[in-house]
Amino acid sequence: MKFNDHFSTQSKNYADSRPDYPVALYAFIVSRLDNYSLCWDVATGSGQAAQELAKYFDRVVATDASAAQLQQAAAEDNISYRNEQAEHTSLDDQSVDLVTVAQAAHWFEFDAFYAEVKRVLKPAGMIAVWAYGASRISPEIDTLVQYLYADVLGAYWPSERRFIDQMYRQLPFPFKQLKVPELVMEKNWSLEQFCAYLNSWSAVQRYIEAKDSNPVDELRETLRCYWGDQQTVRWPLVLLAGK
């Protein structure tokens, strides 16, 4: 099965510069479960979600098709990292209490992945899929960042990015959906921290390869007029949860 690798080339920057998911997200997810033996964190990347989930579960199996991403993950006694694609895992039938996918479900081959989820989930098991969209800082900054995102980088985004733009409203999800809370991510960042996040975008890396220049560098200089020491950066978070 083909794996489209969008992040291995900037795996270190991705691990260092992506925002953390809120505690309220994990608290809601685990509150809807009765058993906490095994969690499968799919497309774990550098293990950001897996490391939080390991606080609740006896074991977490964290898989990713990118070996480079997994090399950035921090080791934990109860996390097993495996270089496997989402559509085919070595997990046993009906062995998993929770399947999680953070900011990655839109890359999968949906039919094959969901068939694998239904194979490994216990009868009372649950799947939780989440993603975050465009950042929100201030009207002036948001306009500049949106210009970078859509006008400068528009042709360099993979087509699957549309699912993020639609906040997963069109993402296939063949499960009985649970009612979920409104969630938001929030970070207080310097301008350099925010630009490191922008540089982790796959479209920025493609632009650099094609143009031999980095559009984030020019934007950084413009943003200095608005930034100050820090800005509060917010991202709306969408969560799909089902059984």
N, C-alpha and C positions, 0 to 999 in steps of 0.2 A: 504494500500500500504506500503510495507516494506521501512523503512528508515535506511540506513547504516550510523551510526554516527561515523565519523572519528576524530572529533575534540573536543567534549564536555569535555573530560578528561583534555585537556590542553587549555580550553577556555580563561582563564586569560592570559596565555602566548601568545596565538594566538593574542588576542586583543592588547597586549602591544608591540609585536615584529615584526609584519608584516609591510612591507614598504607601504607607501602611493602611491596612483595612481596619475599620473601627471595631472596638471591643463589642459594641452593641450587635454587630453582625454575627459574631461567633456566639454570643450569648443567646440570641434568638434561635440560631440553628440548633444548638445543643439542647435548648429547652423543649424542642419538639421530638426528641429521641428518648427511648427507654433503655437502650443498650449502647455501650461505649467501648466495645471490644476492638473494632477495626474500622478505620477510615481510609478510603482511597482518595488521595488528592491527585487529580488528573492534570497533566501539563503544569506541573508544580514550578517549573522555572528554577529559580534559586531557592525555592522552599519557603517563601514568605508565609503563605497560608498554612503549610504543613507544620511549621514550627509553632504556630499558635494552636492548631488543632491537636498537636501532641500533648498539650496541657490538659486535654479533656479525655483523650482516648488511650487505651492500653497500648495500641499499636497504630501507626500510620504508615501506609505504603504510598510513597510519593513517586509518581512516574512522570517522565518527560522524554520526548523523542530527541531532544538536544542534549548530547553529552556535555557540551560546553556550558550550558546553563546549569546542569547538575553539579559541575565542578565548583560553582559559586555557592552551593548550599551548605549551610552549617550543619555539622553532624549532631544528632541527638540519639540517645540510647534507644528510644522507642520509635524512631523513624527509619524506614528502609527505603533508600532511594534506588530506583530502577530505571534503566534506559529503555523505555517501552513506549510505543505509540498508544494514543488514547483508544483506538479502535480494537486493540488486541493486547490483553494483559495476561500475566501469569497467575492472577488471582483465581482461587477456587470458586466454583459455583456456590451461590447463596452464602457467601462468607463475610459480606461487608454490611456494616450498619449505616454508613454514610458515604456518599460519593460527593466530592466537591470539585468545582471548576472555577478558578478565579481568572477573569480577564482572558479567557482562552477558548470558550466553547464555540465561538464563531469560526475558528480555524478547522474544526473537525468535519469528517464525513459523517453527517448526522445519523443516517440509518444504521451504519455499522457501529458507531459509538453508542447509540441508545440501546442497540441489541446487546452490546457488551455490558452496559449498566444493568439491564434487566437480568442478565445471566449471573452477575456477581452479587447483586443486592439480596439481602435477606427479605423474606416476605413483608416484614414491618420496616424495611430500610427506607432511606430517604436520599434524595438528590438535591443539592443546592448549587446553583450556577449564578455567578454574579459578575458584574462589569461596571466600569465607570466611564463617563463621557468627558466632554470638554470641561476644562477648569473654569472656575469663576473667581475673579479677583476684584476688578473694578470695571466700569464701562469702558474707560480709555484703554486699559491693558487688554481686556477681553477682545476688543475690536482688533487690536494689533496681532494678538495670538491667533484669532480666527482667520485673519488674512494670511498668516503663515500656513495655517492648517489647510485651508481650502484653496486659496489662490496660488500660493507658491508651491505647495506640496501636493496639491490635488491629484496630479497625474502619477504620483509616486506611491500612493496608498494602494495596498492590495484590495481587490474588490470585496473581500469579506469584511472590510472595515465598515461597510454600510450597516452591518448589524449593530455596531457600537453607536453609530450616528442615530440609529432608530431606537437606541436604548433597549435593545432586545425585544421590541414589540413584535418583530417578524421572525424571531428565532424559533425554530421548531422545538417543542417541548412536550413530548407525549406522555405526560404524567398528570395525575390529579393535583392541581396547584393549590398550595396553601396561601392563606392571606399573610402578607408580609408587611413589616413596618417600613416607613420612609427612612432612608439612611443616607448619610453624607460622610465623605472623607474630608479631613481638614489638616493642613500643615501650615506652620509659620516658617516661611522660607526666605532666605536671602535671594538676591537676584542670581547669584552663581548656582545655588541649589536648584532654582527653577530652570535655568538654562541647561543644567545637567539632565534634568528630567526631559526637556525638549529634545536633547541630543540622544536620548534613549529611544525616540520614535523610529520605527523601521523606515518610514518615509524620508526622514532626514538622512539616514545612512544611504538610501538609494539616490537621493539628490546629490550627495557628496560624490558618490561613485560616478554619476553621470556628468556632473558639472565641475567637479574638482574645486568646489567651494562650499562653505557651510552657511546656509541662510540664517542659522541661529546667531552667528556672530554679528551680523548687521542688526538683527532684532535686539540683541543685548544692549547695544549702544542706544537705541531708541528708548528702550524700557528704563534706562537709568534715570530719565527725566521724571518718571512716575513712581519709582520703586521705594526709595529710602532704604533704611537698614533691613527691614523685613516687610513682607506682605502676607496676609492670611489667604491661603489658596484653598479653595473648596472644589470638590468634585461630587456631583450627584451620583449615587450608587443605585444600580438596579439589581434586584435579587429575584430569581425564580426558584421556588422550592416546591418539591412535590414528592409524592409517594406512589 
